Amino acid sequence: MRWYFRAVGAKRIIAFIVLALFVIFFLGPLLNLLILAFTGRWNYPDVLPHEWSLKWWTFVFQQEDIANSMGLSFLIAAIVTGLSIVLCIPAAYAFARIRFPLSRFFLFSFLLTHAFPKMGLYVSIAVLFYKLGLMNTLAGVVLIHMINVLMYMTWIPTASFRNIHAAQEESARDVGAGPFLVFRRITLPMAMPGILVASIFTFLNSLDEAQGTFLVGIPNYKTMPIVMYSIISDYPAYAGAVFSIILTAPTVILLLAAQRFVSADVMASGFQVK
Amino acid sequence: MSIQLSIRQLKKRYKTGDGVSDISLDIRKGELITLLGPSGCGKTTVLRSIGGFLDPDAGDILIEGKSVLGSPPEKRPTSMVFQSYNLWPHMTVYDNLAFGLKIRKMSKPAIKQAISEVLELVRLPGMEKKYPGQLSGGQQQRVAVARSLLLKPAVLLLDEPFSALDAKLRHEMREELREIQADSGLTMVFVTHDQEEALSISDRIVVMNKGNIEQIASPQDIYDHPETLFVAQFIGKMNFVKGVADDRIRIGGLSFPNAQAHSGPVSIAIRPEDVILNDAEGQGIPGILKQIMVLGHYAEVSVELGDHGTIRGFQPREAVKSLQPGQKVTVHFAKVLTYSEG
């Protein structure tokens, strides 16, 4: 054994220990969640359950409001993502290409919604929503979700558009493409990694949003995170585990699918001050 | 030869005060014209106006006799090669080259044929499947040139296309461009701030300064007969001394014919190769030899001429063998260029 450690070197061993701790810290809870979700019977001092079963899964899927909430969550997340793409991509393009007065200020204003305690912001928005009749409506929930994601959806694509050089768009004009074709065939595909990252962020953020939905959507619009609260308080931890996995699964799947587009610098360039 | 491109009284002012005023220029079919000048002289403004990327304030641009001012870039019979970032990184070389041809509804086999031929021409055969990121800077510029050639433009515009490349490669690319131009007979407008580049590739050079044309002439004429003081300063190496004009041009004890009928104080420009070095007893302006630098097949000498400052001259290497720095010499000029003061 000693020869091995000597060959590897102290630095590598420390790096390995740090990595191991990191993995345990991140994957440990997930593993625990997986075990809990498939547990049939488990008495406390034992390391592993006595019986494995899918009974909590069937239980969770039999709860009508849970199935509904899942459908609702994905519906809302899809609407929020779609709407914010339609709204923010043109805005991002404008921020990247057009020099207008106070553009920096406007770009930074998207940070404002993240600068205050969320609950305070939501309560004041709720007051406004009451007057406009948006409480307990789908539109209200979608709006409150969008407030959260405007920043990602504008900043990251803005950086992507900025990284496209004027000469690249002008070359396309030069060889015969009109402005619309240039945007569709050159600009948009080149900015796609950033737009994709921002969209995934938006989708996941909407799927996970609880505070605002709780305030605006109750009682008719209970999304997964809202139902989660009641499940955790009303049912055993096993049901909570099953539900957590259902909530986590889209994140993992989407991030894996996006891995080939997502590089850390796409994200990072969205948050550079230029 | 017929006029391919005609620029008439082109005007453009930017808020910064830069721009061009009253540029007129006729370019013949098959000619390679260089717009040469320091940065901010307006050469790129002229080029971008021809390509349609800029709207001039006044004037007209005619290609093959028809005004193109109302047309956007995609409708003009021009094609532009930019300094950098010509290519689209998400497309292969083939797709980069085919983009314009597909818009022109060319058939697929014809596109394939044309692309393989043009890649041969720019010395990148078989590179169709590569992505721009896999090519070197020089190869990327070749692809950009190829893309423009494929479209068979009436005028090919080149905006400092080789300035981002290293010196050796730049030299090669110039030669290749010249060959392509000779073979294809394309009319080209080439923008550069590099006078060596302009002198080596152009049929005619347009020297620009502060938004105006200083001189339009062949490289040889520009070098031998710079019309203005600016051109004399900008092109090649040059010595400047002060002189006085009456019936003749006088510098110190020397005098030259006053062909242009100058009078009063004048600036006199002398090419280093026109500086003649004599020993202390010879005819000419007396001075002290300060430095001798042997530069391969010739030597550069600098001579201090008292009130006239220091003059640099090129001498054959054999001629400087007997010379020593610090010795007294006299200087004479084979040829002088004279410019009125102010």
Chai-1 contact restraints between the chains, C-beta under 6 A:
chainA,res_idxA,chainB,res_idxB,connection_type,confidence,min_distance_angstrom,max_distance_angstrom,comment,restraint_id
A,H165,B,Y85,contact,1.0,0.0,6.0,A-B,restraint_1
A,A167,B,F82,contact,1.0,0.0,6.0,A-B,restraint_2
A,A167,B,Y85,contact,1.0,0.0,6.0,A-B,restraint_3
A,Q168,B,Y85,contact,1.0,0.0,6.0,A-B,restraint_4
A,E170,B,F53,contact,1.0,0.0,6.0,A-B,restraint_5
A,S171,B,N86,contact,1.0,0.0,6.0,A-B,restraint_6
A,R173,B,P73,contact,1.0,0.0,6.0,A-B,restraint_7
A,R173,B,E74,contact,1.0,0.0,6.0,A-B,restraint_8
A,D174,B,P73,contact,1.0,0.0,6.0,A-B,restraint_9
A,D174,B,S79,contact,1.0,0.0,6.0,A-B,restraint_10
A,D174,B,M80,contact,1.0,0.0,6.0,A-B,restraint_11
A,V175,B,F99,contact,1.0,0.0,6.0,A-B,restraint_12
A,V175,B,G100,contact,1.0,0.0,6.0,A-B,restraint_13
A,G176,B,E74,contact,1.0,0.0,6.0,A-B,restraint_14
A,G176,B,G100,contact,1.0,0.0,6.0,A-B,restraint_15
A,G176,B,I103,contact,1.0,0.0,6.0,A-B,restraint_16
A,A177,B,E74,contact,1.0,0.0,6.0,A-B,restraint_17
A,A177,B,I103,contact,1.0,0.0,6.0,A-B,restraint_18
A,G178,B,E74,contact,1.0,0.0,6.0,A-B,restraint_19
A,I186,B,W88,contact,1.0,0.0,6.0,A-B,restraint_20
A,P189,B,H90,contact,1.0,0.0,6.0,A-B,restraint_21
A,M190,B,H90,contact,1.0,0.0,6.0,A-B,restraint_22
